[in-house]
C-alpha cells in the first residue's frame, strides 16, 4: 500500500511537470493542474497518516491533558 502511494505521488509529480508549461495558455489546463495538485496533496496526507506511530497516539490519549483555566494565567 505504501509503495502504491509513493508511485501515485511520483506519477502526479510527472503530470504536474507536464502541465506546468501550459497553465497560462489554457483555462482547462489550469483547472487540470489545480486538480492534480489537490490529488497529490491528498495522497501525501494518506502517506503521512500511514507513517504516523499509532501506538504513541493511543498512549497519549490514556493520559489526560491538563487543562488551563483563565485564573491560572493570573496566579503569581
RODRENDO-376370 format. One line per 10 residues: number of its first residue (from 0); their letters; for each residue x, y, z of N, C-alpha, C. Coordinates in steps of 0.001 Angstrom, whole numbers, plus 524288, in hexadecimal, padded with zeros to 5 digits. Layout:
# residues N
NUM = a = X Y Z X Y Z X Y Z; ...
END
This chain:
# residues 76
0 = xxxxxxxxxx = 80337 7FB5D 80000 80000 80000 80000 80366 804E6 80000; 80784 804D4 80323 80AF1 8095F 8037F 80DBF 80A4E 7FE4C; 80F84 80619 7FBD6 81237 806A1 7F6D0 80E8C 808B1 7F2A4; 809AA 806FD 7F2DA 805CC 808DA 7EF19 804E8 80EB3 7EFB4; 804B0 8108D 7F48C 803FE 81624 7F57D 808AC 81941 7F37F; 80D51 8173E 7F473 81206 819ED 7F2B3 8122F 81A2F 7ECBD; 810BF 815EB 7EA31 8109D 815E8 7E47B 80C7C 819AA 7E263; 80802 819E2 7E4FB 803E2 81D79 7E357 80598 82322 7E401; 80874 82445 7E82D 80A69 82995 7E90C 80E55 82B0D 7E4CD; 811C0 8276F 7E375 81592 8287B 7DF52 812D6 82955 7DA14
10 = xxxxxxxxxx = 80EBE 82664 7D917 80BC0 8270E 7D444 8093D 82C7A 7D414; 8071F 82E32 7D87F 804C4 8336D 7D8CC 808E2 837A3 7D7F1; 80D96 836D1 7D9F6 811CD 83A96 7D926 81337 83AF6 7D363; 81331 83690 7D0AE 81450 8369A 7CB15 80FFD 8397A 7C81F; 80B2C 83893 7C997 806D3 83B51 7C718 80734 84128 7C7FD; 808B2 842B4 7CCBD 80946 8483F 7CDEE 80D99 84ABB 7CAAF; 811DA 847E6 7C9FB 8162C 849F1 7C6E1 8147E 84AD6 7C13B; 8115A 8474A 7BF25 80F84 847E1 7B9C4 80B95 84C56 7B948; 80842 84CF3 7BD1D 8042D 850F4 7BCDD 80622 85671 7BE2E; 80A77 856BF 7C0E7 80C5E 85BCB 7C2C7 80D59 85FAB 7BE50
20 = xxxxxxxxxx = 80F4E 85DC5 7B9F8 81076 86152 7B59A 80B82 8631D 7B2C9; 80721 8608F 7B399 80243 861D6 7B0E4 7FE44 864A1 7B451; 7FFB1 865FA 7B909 7FBF8 86860 7BCAE 7F9E7 86D8D 7BA86; 7FD56 870D8 7B8A3 7FBC5 87607 7B6DC 7F901 875F1 7B192; 7F981 871BB 7AEB4 7F76D 87186 7A967 7F1AC 8700D 7A931; 7EFDE 86CF0 7ACE5 7EA8D 86AEF 7AC8D 7E812 86AA2 7B1F5; 7E314 86C05 7B20F 7E018 86BA7 7B6F0 7DF7B 865F5 7B896; 7DEAD 86288 7B4D6 7DDFB 85CF7 7B5FC 7E2F7 85AB2 7B85F; 7E776 85C2E 7B646 7EC6B 85A4D 7B868 7ED3F 85C54 7BDF3; 7EBA8 86127 7BEC7 7EC28 86368 7C403 7E8C9 86073 7C7ED
30 = xxxxxxxxxx = 7E3F9 85F49 7C66E 7E079 85C4D 7C9D8 7E28A 856C9 7CAD3; 7E492 8545D 7C6BB 7E6BC 84F1E 7C73D 7EB82 84F2D 7CAD1; 7EEBF 85330 7CA58 7F35B 853C2 7CDB1 7F1A6 85427 7D368; 7EDB9 85767 7D46D 7EBCF 85808 7D9C8 7E99A 852F0 7DBEB; 7E6EC 84FF7 7D895 7E4BC 84AF6 7DA32 7E90F 8471B 7DB9D; 7ED33 846FB 7D87D 7F185 84360 7D97F 7F468 844EE 7DE7C; 7F4FA 84A09 7DF64 7F778 84BDD 7E439 7F44C 84A12 7E8F6; 7EF32 84A6E 7E892 7EBCE 848BD 7ECDC 7EC36 842DB 7EDB8; 7EC3D 83FDB 7E982 7ECB9 83A2F 7E9F9 7F1F6 838B0 7EC66; 7F616 83B72 7EAF2 7FB40 83A56 7ED2B 7FB51 83B84 7F301
40 = xxxxxxxxxx = 7F8D2 83FC6 7F48D 7F895 8412D 7FA16 7F59F 83D00 7FD30; 7F179 83AED 7FAF6 7EE77 836D0 7FD92 7F1CB 831E9 7FE35; 7F4AE 83087 7FA1B 7F818 82BED 7FA6B 7FC66 82CB2 7FE77; 7FEA2 8316D 7FEB3 802AE 8328D 8029A 8007A 83211 8081E; 7FBAC 833DA 808E9 7F938 8337B 80E0A 7F83F 82DC9 80F84; 7F685 82AA5 80BC8 7F5A9 8251A 80CD1 7FAC7 82263 80E40; 7FEF8 823CE 80B92 80411 82187 80CB0 805E8 8231D 8121E; 80529 8280D 8137C 806BA 829E5 818A9 80396 8272A 81CF0; 7FE8E 82647 81BF6 7FB4A 8238F 81FCF 7FD14 81DEF 82093; 7FEE4 81B79 81C62 800C1 81618 81CD6 805D6 815C5 81FF1
50 = xxxxxxxxxx = 80912 819C4 81F86 80E31 819A4 82200 80E15 81B50 827B6; 809C3 81DAB 82961 8096F 81F57 82ED1 80979 81AAC 8326D; 80B91 81B7F 836F9 80BE5 81758 83ADB 806A8 816F5 83DBB; 80399 8130C 83C70 7FE6A 81266 83EB9 7FEB0 81110 8448A; 802A2 80E0E 84617 80317 80C8B 84B8E 803F9 8114F 84F09; 80762 814D1 84D5E 8087D 8197A 8507F 803A1 81CE0 85111; 80085 81D32 84D04 7FBBF 8204D 84D60 7F7DA 81DE2 8512A; 7F781 818B9 85142 7F3ED 81623 854DC 7F5A5 816EA 85A7F; 7FAB1 816CE 85B78 7FCB8 8179C 860BC 7FBB7 81D34 8627E; 7FC28 820DE 85EF4 7FB3C 82654 86041 7F5AD 8273E 8621D
60 = xxxxxxxxxx = 7F1F3 82468 85FE9 7EC8D 8251E 86175 7EB5E 822B0 866C5; 7EEB8 81F32 868A4 7EDE1 81CE7 86DC5 7EEDF 820D0 87226; 7F27E 8245C 87143 7F3CE 8284D 87521 7F107 82D62 873C5; 7ED89 82F20 87722 7EA98 833E3 875DE 7EE20 838B1 875DD; 7ECF3 83C29 8725B 7EFE1 84104 871F0 7EDE4 844CB 87617; 7F179 84750 878C9 7EFF2 84B01 87CD5 7EDF0 84FF1 87A35; 7E919 85134 87B6D 7E6BE 855D3 8791D 7E80A 85A90 87C6B; 7E920 85EEA 879CD 7EA36 863C2 87C8C 7E538 866F6 87CE0; 7E47E 86935 88143 7E018 86CB4 88210 7E1F9 87256 88196; 7DE6D 875D3 880D5 7DFD6 87B5B 8805F 7E284 87D3F 8855B
70 = xxxxxx = 7E0B2 87B68 889CE 7E2F2 87D1A 88ECB 7E89C 87B46 88F62; 7EA2C 8772B 88CA0 7EF8F 87544 88CF4 7F36D 87938 88AB3; 7F1BB 87C5C 8870A 7F536 88035 884A8 7F62B 884EA 88837; 7F2D1 885B6 88C0F 7F34A 88A3F 88F75 7F5AB 888F9 894C7; 7F73A 88419 89596 7F9BA 882AA 89A7B 7FF3F 884CA 89A8F; 80114 88626 89F40 80657 88842 89FBF 80A09 88419 8A17D
END
